[in-house]
Amino acid sequence: MVFFSLTVNAQNKTNSASPQKKATNNVQNMEIIDSLIHEVQVLRKELFQADSINKLILGDIYRNVDKPRYKMYQTDNIYTLLKLDTHKGKVWQVQYSMGDVKSQIVSLNIYGIVSESEGWDGRFELYPTKNMYTFIMLDTSTGDTYQVQWSNKGYNFQFVEPLK
């Protein structure tokens, strides 16, 4: 009952107010609404920034899960393996010897795909294809794919190139 009487009294006062007083009240109400809208926009921006920071932190936690920096991949050649730096996307052809054949490690891409600061352990993975000399490297962060070609015929047949 008290609420009803306050509402009725407020309505009576508003209805009995002069047009000038109503205009002043409207301006004040618009200022309050504008102020509230501004506060909501500020809060939305702060929430967005906090969410972005959380994603960065969680991303770092995910990236720092115990994943190996280097992995070895078998090829169909019994003397040749591929070594992958899962952090930077750098690949080497590792050939070991039995008898007269010389052991060697050859870089297929000198610098890797990303810099040290851009990478993390486990970012890159290799997948064999039906061609024994070709692997596909996947950047698990961007989805970019690269053809990894190894060979025993020399540098002209060894490379890592983006697939377009």
ABEGO torsion letter per residue (X at the ends): XAAAAAAAAAAAAAAABBAAAAAAAAAAAAAAAAAAAAAAAAAAAAAAAAAAAAAAAAAAAAAABBBBABBBBBBABAABBBBBBAAAGBBBBBBBBBEABBBBBBBABAAEABBAAABBBGABBBBBBABAABBBBBBAAAGBBBBBBBBAAEAAABBBBBBX
